[in-house]
Amino acid sequence: MAIDYYKVLGVDKNSSDDEIKKAYRKLAHKFHPDKSGGDAEKFKEINAAYQVLSDKSKRQQYDQFGSNFDQRGGGQGFGG
């Protein structure tokens, strides 16, 4: 199942970098595992979303290909 990073952060696809950062900080503070009531899995999901959406090139690839894009940026190897 594909994860919608925009939905994870609660922002719109047209959101600015500042809006994304603000949403990330709010959610990271709320779900941080060291806080009472924190959720480690949700925190990891929020971090993954922010890592993609805060990087212009990753965000562009995500917008084009969805969450299935290769974040490592490597190409296909040859069949040998």
N, C-alpha and C positions, 0 to 999 in steps of 0.2 A: 504494500500500500504506500503510495507516494505521500510525502509530507508537504503540506503547503506552508512554507516558511513565513509568508506574509500573515497567514492566519495564526501561526504560532506566536508571532509577536503582536498580533492584533493591529496591524497597520495595512494600509491600502497599497496597491501595486505602484501607485504614483507618489508614494511618500518620499519626502526628502531624507537625506542622510541624517539630519538632525532629529527628525521625527522617529526614524528607526532606532537611533542611538537612545533617545529618551524612552521609547517603549521597552527596549532591551534592558536598560538600567532599572526601570520600574519592576519588570518581571523578574530579573535576576535577583534583585533585593528581596522580592516576595517569596521566591522559591529556593533561595540559597539553602543547601543542605545543612549548613551550620546553624541556621536559624530554627527556632521552634516552629514546627509545622512545615518545615522545608520539604522539598520533594526532589531528590537527586536525579531521577529520570527526567522530570520536567525541566530541571535546570540544564541538563545535558542537551535536551531538545532546543531550548531557548538559545544556548550557546552556539549550537550548530547552525541555527537560523541566522544568528547575528554574524557568524563567521562568513557566511555566504553573502548576506544582504549588505554588509558593511564594506565589502570589497567590490569596486566597480566592475572589474572584469568577471569575477565569479557571479555577481548579480546579473550581468548581461547574459552569461551562459545559462544561468538558472531560468531567466525569463524566456530564453529561446528554447531550451531543452527540458525544463522542469527539473525535479529533484534527482533525475537519473543521470545528469551530466557527471563526467569524471572530474572530481575536484583536484586530482593529482596533476591533471594536465598532460599526462603521458599519452603517447599514441599506441596503436596496436602493434604488436610484435609480428615478425614474419613467421610463416607456418613451418619453416625448417625442414 
